[in-house]
């Protein structure tokens, strides 16, 4: 059941992460925080896809964007800590 529910949520979050607007990507990244542990446990292709999207966003972020600090401080470290815990 968890995998089915995550499929719906993750596709929406992935679409948000692919949005060109920094604020939309930041909100999508924050929405992933509660699901990070479950996402890592599933360990499927969606995990790889989301990690690669998050990494690409980090590479493309504008240092002056208001969503930069929110994204960097909240989502990416949490996901990395979950992956390597």
VENHUVEN-V449295 format. One line per field, one symbol per residue. ss: DSSP state (a for helix, b for strand, c for the rest). phi: phi as a letter, one per 40 degrees, with the letter a starting at -180 (. if undefined). psi: psi as a letter, one per 20 degrees, with the letter a starting at -180 (. if undefined). A space follows every 50 residues. Layout:
BEGIN
ss=???
phi=???
psi=???
END
This chain:
BEGIN
ss=caaaaaaaaaaaaaaaaccccaaaaaaaaaaaaaaaaaaaaaccaaaaaa aaaaaaaaaacccccaaaaaaaaaaaaaaaaaacc
phi=.dccccdccccccccccccccdccccccccccdccdccccccfbccddcc cccccccdccccdccccccccccbcccccccccbc
psi=ggggghggghhghghhhiqiphhghgghghhighjgghghhhlahhgggg ghggghghhipphiphighgghhggghggghhhj.
END
